[in-house]
Amino acid sequence: MADPYKVVALSGNAVIDGLLNGAAWSKTKLTYSFGASDINSNGVPDMDEGDWKPFYRQILDNVESFTKLRFTEVASSGNINFLLFEGGGGESGVPGPGATSVTSSVGINSDVAGAADAVKLGTFSLTWIHEFGHALGFKHPHDTETGPAMPGVDDPASHGTGEINSQISTVMGYTTPYLGEDNPFTVAVDVGAELNAQPGSFGAIDIAALQYMYGKTAHNAADTVYRFSDDVDFNNGYTTIWDTGGVDEIRYVGSSRAKIDLRAATLKAEIGGGGWVSTSETLTGGYTIANGVSIEKATGGSKADILIGNGLANTLSGLGGGDTLQGGRGQDRLSGGSGADIFVFKASGSSAKMAAADIITDFGTRDVLDFTAFGSDIDRDLTFVGDKGFSGDSGEIRLRRQADVVFVEADLDGDKLADFRVRLANGHDPVAANFDL
């Protein structure tokens, strides 16, 4: 019988290709088994001492949620065999010529039950997911023996071009989990800040590469709410959302500050290539969003949160605290809640038509409309002219009333026509102090 492997050609995407080992299983129905090791010689197989088997099955379930792979447990000698050994690190075979069965092994200490209590998704789980990645056909991003390195990843410690080699973007790297973007909770520019949790799932780059090798599957087609808090176990660390339908929401339910970012991974060698992080100031877990996934809503908590939309018609709800809301392209509905909120606008083309104007539902006396990006685009300061008509000077901001609705409009090019509009559904009519121009 022919070996159950297939040759995997490069995809043409340099980020994905940095993980491909050149071969994968040729079938999508695979078997797996649990090894019968007994590290502490107490007569109980390691896999039966603690919750090791449920832990492994969670990782298998994760892969089944976004690929066509399906796993069936067998008593012995499956295509993939999971094994614990005494020590540290891990190792795994890979699919290829002569490999009808591979072993994916991870080292633990001799307190098998204690190790099982300590290892959870998001806590010490990286090595298990990493070695399973090898068993499915992955290499390290820095390896070049069987394929190209990921862009900019010259050695195991490299963060790569655009910070894409964070372990929450790909579990196959040797770096620590770090923010692949500026830390939103600090004033300093500190891209690459280390996180306080590990990945509890395969990352956005891993998902794309495994889907390239094994195909995609539908998952969570109904409306889904993805909740995260400040507790690593509640969050399962950092997980990546694969969702194929419904009107979905990321909701923060903790008591710290939060950042929720609805943008999906771009799969390019750039900031955001491996995903944008939704997390709290404790940095103990949250979400990234896989390429091709659309999440429509974001809901923050009681503190000064940061909510960032995508190209859809988003609903961003800050609730309490002085929040920062950035809708992005699409007709967005922005609700800051109590507190002095900042509404940031950067994409003038998203709201040029009256019917497609973004809506602020609760603009207050202490809130701010941040149009500074528009001034940068036209290389001059903007000017607020109140409720006067446009004069023909570029960069004018005015108020225009239509019945009981107030529109804030911007003429960026001086043609006396609005290039941008935002609708204030109710609340305070802004004055000059409510603008950051």
C-alpha positions as CSV (number, residue, x, y, z in Angstrom):
1,M,0.0,0.0,0.0
2,A,1.3,3.5,-0.9
3,D,2.5,5.7,1.9
4,P,-0.4,8.0,3.1
5,Y,1.4,11.3,2.2
6,K,1.3,13.8,-0.6
7,V,3.8,16.4,-1.9
8,V,2.8,20.0,-0.9
9,A,3.9,22.6,-3.4
10,L,4.5,26.2,-2.3
11,S,1.3,28.3,-2.1
12,G,2.8,31.5,-3.5
13,N,2.1,33.3,-0.2
14,A,5.5,33.9,1.5
15,V,4.0,33.9,5.0
16,I,2.2,30.6,4.5
17,D,5.1,29.0,2.7
18,G,7.4,29.7,5.7
19,L,5.6,26.8,7.5
20,L,5.3,24.2,4.7
21,N,7.6,21.2,5.1
22,G,6.9,19.9,1.6
23,A,4.6,17.0,2.5
24,A,1.3,16.3,4.2
25,W,-1.0,13.4,4.9
26,S,-2.8,12.4,1.6
27,K,-6.1,11.8,3.4
28,T,-8.3,13.8,5.7
29,K,-9.5,10.9,7.9
30,L,-6.6,10.2,10.3
31,T,-6.3,7.9,13.3
32,Y,-4.6,8.7,16.5
33,S,-3.6,6.8,19.7
34,F,-2.3,7.5,23.1
35,G,1.1,6.0,24.2
36,A,1.3,3.7,27.2
37,S,4.3,5.3,28.9
38,D,4.5,5.1,32.8
39,I,6.9,7.8,33.8
40,N,6.5,7.5,37.5
41,S,6.3,3.7,37.4
42,N,3.0,3.6,39.4
43,G,1.3,1.1,37.2
44,V,-1.0,3.8,35.7
45,P,-0.5,4.8,32.1
46,D,0.5,8.4,31.9
47,M,-2.4,9.4,29.6
48,D,-4.9,8.0,32.2
49,E,-3.3,10.0,35.1
50,G,-5.1,13.3,35.1
51,D,-6.9,14.9,32.2
52,W,-4.3,14.4,29.5
53,K,-6.7,12.7,27.0
54,P,-9.3,15.5,27.2
55,F,-6.5,18.1,26.8
56,Y,-5.3,16.4,23.6
57,R,-8.8,16.1,22.3
58,Q,-9.3,19.8,22.7
59,I,-6.3,20.4,20.3
60,L,-7.7,17.9,17.8
61,D,-11.1,19.5,18.0
62,N,-9.5,22.9,17.2
63,V,-8.0,21.5,14.0
64,E,-11.3,19.9,13.0
65,S,-13.1,23.2,13.5
66,F,-11.2,24.9,10.6
67,T,-10.0,22.1,8.3
68,K,-11.5,19.0,6.6
69,L,-9.3,16.8,8.8
70,R,-11.2,14.3,11.0
71,F,-9.6,12.3,13.7
72,T,-10.6,8.9,15.1
73,E,-9.0,7.3,18.2
74,V,-7.7,3.8,17.9
75,A,-6.2,1.5,20.6
76,S,-2.6,1.6,19.2
77,S,-0.5,2.6,16.2
78,G,-2.6,5.4,14.7
79,N,-1.4,7.7,12.0
80,I,-0.4,10.0,14.9
81,N,0.6,8.7,18.3
82,F,0.7,11.0,21.3
83,L,3.3,10.2,23.9
84,L,4.6,11.8,27.2
85,F,8.2,11.3,28.4
86,E,10.2,12.5,31.3
87,G,12.2,15.6,30.6
88,G,11.6,18.9,28.7
89,G,10.8,20.0,25.2
90,G,9.3,17.8,22.5
91,E,9.7,16.1,19.2
92,S,7.6,14.8,16.4
93,G,7.7,12.9,13.2
94,V,6.3,14.4,10.0
95,P,4.3,12.9,7.1
96,G,6.5,11.8,4.2
97,P,7.9,8.8,2.4
98,G,7.8,5.7,4.6
99,A,5.8,7.3,7.3
100,T,2.5,5.5,7.9
101,S,2.6,6.4,11.6
102,V,4.4,9.3,13.4
103,T,4.9,10.0,17.1
104,S,4.3,13.4,18.7
105,S,6.0,13.5,22.1
106,V,6.3,16.1,24.8
107,G,8.4,16.0,28.0
108,I,7.0,16.5,31.5
109,N,8.3,16.0,35.0
110,S,7.7,12.8,37.0
111,D,4.6,14.2,38.8
112,V,2.3,13.2,35.9
113,A,-1.0,14.1,37.6
114,G,0.5,17.4,38.8
115,A,1.7,18.2,35.3
116,A,-1.8,17.5,34.0
117,D,-3.3,19.9,36.5
118,A,-0.8,22.6,35.4
119,V,-1.1,22.2,31.6
120,K,-4.2,23.9,30.2
121,L,-5.0,25.6,26.9
122,G,-3.2,28.9,27.2
123,T,-0.9,27.8,30.0
124,F,2.1,25.6,29.1
125,S,0.1,24.4,26.1
126,L,2.3,25.7,23.3
127,T,4.7,22.7,23.0
128,W,1.8,20.3,22.6
129,I,0.2,22.3,19.8
130,H,3.6,23.0,18.2
131,E,4.5,19.3,18.1
132,F,1.1,18.4,16.7
133,G,1.8,21.0,14.0
134,H,4.9,19.0,13.0
135,A,2.9,15.8,12.9
136,L,0.5,17.5,10.4
137,G,3.3,18.7,8.1
138,F,4.7,21.9,9.5
139,K,8.3,23.1,9.8
140,H,9.7,25.9,11.9
141,P,9.5,29.5,10.4
142,H,13.3,29.8,10.5
143,D,14.1,26.4,8.9
144,T,15.3,26.4,5.3
145,E,16.1,22.8,4.7
146,T,12.7,21.8,3.2
147,G,11.3,25.2,2.3
148,P,11.8,28.9,2.5
149,A,11.9,30.8,5.8
150,M,9.1,33.1,6.7
151,P,9.9,36.7,5.6
152,G,12.5,38.3,7.8
153,V,12.9,35.2,10.1
154,D,16.6,34.7,9.9
155,D,17.1,32.7,13.1
156,P,15.0,31.2,15.8
157,A,14.8,34.5,17.7
158,S,13.8,36.7,14.8
159,H,10.4,38.4,15.0
160,G,10.3,38.6,11.2
161,T,9.1,41.3,8.8
162,G,6.1,43.0,10.3
163,E,6.5,41.1,13.7
164,I,4.8,38.1,12.1
165,N,6.7,35.4,14.1
166,S,4.8,35.8,17.4
167,Q,3.7,32.5,18.8
168,I,0.1,33.7,18.9
169,S,0.3,34.1,15.1
170,T,2.1,30.8,14.5
171,V,2.7,28.2,17.2
172,M,5.7,26.9,15.1
173,G,8.1,29.7,16.0
174,Y,10.7,29.7,18.8
175,T,10.0,33.2,20.0
176,T,7.9,33.9,23.1
177,P,4.3,35.0,22.6
178,Y,4.4,38.8,22.0
179,L,2.2,41.5,20.6
180,G,2.8,41.8,16.9
181,E,1.6,45.5,17.1
182,D,2.1,48.5,19.4
183,N,1.0,47.8,23.0
184,P,-2.3,49.9,23.1
185,F,-2.2,50.2,26.9
186,T,1.1,52.2,27.1
187,V,2.1,55.6,25.8
188,A,5.4,54.4,24.5
189,V,5.8,52.7,21.1
190,D,6.6,49.2,22.2
191,V,5.8,46.7,19.5
192,G,6.7,43.2,20.5
193,A,5.6,43.4,24.2
194,E,5.6,40.0,25.8
195,L,2.3,38.5,26.8
196,N,1.2,36.8,30.0
197,A,-0.4,33.8,28.3
198,Q,0.3,31.2,25.6
199,P,-1.7,30.3,22.6
200,G,-4.6,28.0,23.3
201,S,-5.1,27.2,19.6
202,F,-3.4,27.3,16.3
203,G,-2.7,30.9,15.1
204,A,-4.0,32.7,12.1
205,I,-1.0,31.8,9.9
206,D,-1.2,28.2,11.1
207,I,-4.9,28.0,10.2
208,A,-4.3,29.4,6.7
209,A,-1.4,26.9,6.1
210,L,-3.4,23.9,7.4
211,Q,-6.3,24.9,5.2
212,Y,-4.0,25.2,2.2
213,M,-2.9,21.6,2.9
214,Y,-6.2,20.0,4.0
215,G,-9.1,22.3,2.9
216,K,-11.5,24.5,4.9
217,T,-14.6,23.6,6.8
218,A,-17.6,25.7,7.9
219,H,-17.8,26.5,11.6
220,N,-20.0,28.6,13.9
221,A,-22.4,29.6,11.0
222,A,-24.9,31.0,13.5
223,D,-24.6,34.3,15.4
224,T,-21.8,33.8,17.9
225,V,-20.5,35.8,20.9
226,Y,-16.8,35.4,21.7
227,R,-16.2,36.5,25.3
228,F,-12.9,37.1,27.0
229,S,-11.9,38.3,30.4
230,D,-8.7,38.9,32.5
231,D,-8.4,35.2,33.5
232,V,-6.1,33.0,31.4
233,D,-8.2,29.9,32.0
234,F,-11.5,31.7,31.1
235,N,-9.8,32.8,27.9
236,N,-7.9,29.6,27.1
237,G,-5.0,32.0,26.5
238,Y,-4.9,33.5,23.1
239,T,-7.1,31.7,20.6
240,T,-7.8,32.5,16.9
241,I,-11.4,32.7,15.7
242,W,-12.5,30.7,12.6
243,D,-16.1,31.6,12.0
244,T,-18.0,31.2,8.7
245,G,-21.4,32.9,9.2
246,G,-23.8,34.8,11.3
247,V,-23.6,38.2,12.9
248,D,-20.8,37.8,15.4
249,E,-19.5,39.8,18.4
250,I,-16.3,39.9,20.5
251,R,-17.3,41.0,24.0
252,Y,-15.1,41.8,27.0
253,V,-16.4,40.7,30.3
254,G,-13.5,41.6,32.6
255,S,-12.8,44.6,34.9
256,S,-9.6,46.0,33.3
257,R,-9.1,48.1,30.2
258,A,-9.7,46.2,26.9
259,K,-8.8,46.5,23.3
260,I,-11.1,44.8,20.8
261,D,-10.0,44.7,17.2
262,L,-12.3,43.3,14.5
263,R,-9.7,43.2,11.7
264,A,-8.7,39.8,10.4
265,A,-5.1,38.6,9.7
266,T,-3.9,39.9,6.3
267,L,-1.4,37.0,5.8
268,K,1.2,39.5,4.6
269,A,4.6,40.3,6.0
270,E,3.4,43.4,7.8
271,I,1.9,44.4,11.2
272,G,-1.4,42.6,11.4
273,G,-0.2,39.9,9.0
274,G,-0.7,37.3,11.7
275,G,-3.7,39.0,13.2
276,W,-4.7,41.9,15.4
277,V,-5.1,41.1,19.1
278,S,-8.2,41.6,21.2
279,T,-7.0,41.5,24.8
280,S,-7.1,43.3,28.1
281,E,-4.5,45.3,29.9
282,T,-3.5,42.2,31.9
283,L,-2.4,40.6,28.6
284,T,-3.7,37.2,29.9
285,G,-5.4,36.1,26.7
286,G,-8.0,37.1,24.1
287,Y,-8.5,36.6,20.4
288,T,-7.1,37.1,17.0
289,I,-9.2,36.6,13.9
290,A,-8.2,34.3,11.0
291,N,-7.9,35.6,7.5
292,G,-11.3,35.6,5.7
293,V,-13.4,35.8,8.9
294,S,-15.9,38.6,9.5
295,I,-16.8,39.7,13.0
296,E,-19.3,42.6,13.1
297,K,-19.7,43.7,16.7
298,A,-17.4,44.7,19.6
299,T,-18.5,45.4,23.1
300,G,-16.1,46.8,25.8
301,G,-16.3,47.0,29.5
302,S,-16.4,49.7,32.2
303,K,-13.0,51.2,31.7
304,A,-11.2,53.2,28.9
305,D,-11.4,50.7,26.1
306,I,-10.2,50.7,22.5
307,L,-12.6,49.4,19.9
308,I,-11.5,49.1,16.3
309,G,-13.8,48.0,13.4
310,N,-13.2,46.5,10.0
311,G,-14.6,47.0,6.5
312,L,-18.1,45.9,7.5
313,A,-21.0,47.8,9.0
314,N,-19.8,47.5,12.6
315,T,-21.5,48.1,15.9
316,L,-18.9,49.3,18.5
317,S,-20.2,49.7,22.0
318,G,-17.8,51.2,24.6
319,L,-20.1,51.1,27.6
320,G,-18.5,52.8,30.6
321,G,-15.2,54.7,30.7
322,G,-13.5,57.1,28.3
323,D,-13.3,54.8,25.3
324,T,-11.6,55.2,21.9
325,L,-13.8,53.9,19.0
326,Q,-12.5,53.6,15.4
327,G,-15.0,52.3,13.0
328,G,-13.0,51.7,9.8
329,R,-14.7,51.3,6.4
330,G,-18.4,50.5,6.3
331,Q,-21.4,52.1,7.9
332,D,-20.7,51.8,11.6
333,R,-22.8,52.4,14.7
334,L,-20.7,53.8,17.5
335,S,-21.8,54.0,21.1
336,G,-19.3,55.4,23.6
337,G,-21.3,55.0,26.7
338,S,-20.6,57.1,29.8
339,G,-17.3,58.8,30.0
340,A,-15.3,61.1,27.8
341,D,-15.0,59.1,24.6
342,I,-12.9,59.6,21.4
343,F,-14.3,58.7,18.1
344,V,-11.5,58.3,15.6
345,F,-12.2,58.5,11.8
346,K,-9.5,57.6,9.2
347,A,-11.3,56.4,6.1
348,S,-13.0,59.3,4.5
349,G,-14.4,57.2,1.6
350,S,-16.4,55.1,4.0
351,S,-19.1,57.6,4.8
352,A,-19.3,60.0,1.8
353,K,-23.0,59.2,1.0
354,M,-25.6,60.4,3.4
355,A,-27.3,57.0,3.6
356,A,-24.0,55.4,4.5
357,A,-22.8,57.8,7.2
358,D,-21.5,56.4,10.4
359,I,-23.8,56.9,13.3
360,I,-22.8,58.0,16.8
361,T,-25.7,57.2,19.1
362,D,-24.7,59.1,22.2
363,F,-22.3,62.0,21.5
364,G,-21.7,63.8,24.8
365,T,-20.3,67.2,25.9
366,R,-16.9,65.7,26.8
367,D,-16.6,63.5,23.7
368,V,-14.1,64.2,20.9
369,L,-14.3,63.7,17.2
370,D,-10.7,62.9,16.0
371,F,-10.2,63.9,12.3
372,T,-6.4,64.3,12.5
373,A,-5.9,61.6,9.9
374,F,-7.8,63.7,7.3
375,G,-5.5,66.7,8.0
376,S,-2.5,64.4,7.4
377,D,-4.0,63.2,4.1
378,I,-4.3,66.8,2.7
379,D,-1.1,68.1,4.5
380,R,-2.9,70.9,6.3
381,D,-4.8,71.6,9.4
382,L,-8.6,71.3,9.3
383,T,-10.9,74.1,10.3
384,F,-14.2,74.0,12.1
385,V,-16.7,76.5,10.6
386,G,-19.7,75.7,12.7
387,D,-23.0,75.6,10.8
388,K,-21.8,77.8,7.9
389,G,-21.7,76.6,4.3
390,F,-18.4,75.4,2.8
391,S,-16.4,78.3,1.4
392,G,-14.3,76.5,-1.1
393,D,-11.3,76.2,1.1
394,S,-10.0,72.7,1.6
395,G,-10.1,71.1,5.0
396,E,-13.3,72.6,6.4
397,I,-15.5,70.9,8.9
398,R,-19.1,72.0,9.4
399,L,-22.4,71.0,11.1
400,R,-25.5,70.5,8.9
401,R,-28.9,69.9,10.4
402,Q,-31.6,67.8,8.7
403,A,-34.8,67.8,10.7
404,D,-33.7,66.7,14.2
405,V,-30.5,65.0,13.0
406,V,-27.1,66.7,13.0
407,F,-24.4,65.7,10.4
408,V,-20.8,66.5,10.8
409,E,-19.4,67.0,7.3
410,A,-15.9,67.5,5.9
411,D,-14.9,69.1,2.6
412,L,-11.3,67.9,2.2
413,D,-10.6,69.1,-1.4
414,G,-12.3,72.5,-1.4
415,D,-15.0,71.7,-4.0
416,K,-17.8,72.7,-1.5
417,L,-19.1,69.1,-1.4
418,A,-18.9,66.8,1.6
419,D,-16.2,64.1,1.3
420,F,-17.1,62.7,4.7
421,R,-20.1,62.6,7.0
422,V,-20.9,61.3,10.4
423,R,-24.4,61.3,11.8
424,L,-25.1,62.3,15.4
425,A,-28.4,60.4,16.2
426,N,-28.9,62.2,19.5
427,G,-27.0,64.0,22.2
428,H,-24.8,67.0,22.2
429,D,-24.1,69.2,19.1
430,P,-20.3,69.5,18.9
431,V,-18.5,72.8,19.3
432,A,-14.9,73.6,18.4
433,A,-13.7,72.0,21.7
434,N,-15.2,68.7,20.7
435,F,-12.8,68.3,17.7
436,D,-9.3,67.1,17.4
437,L,-8.2,68.4,14.0
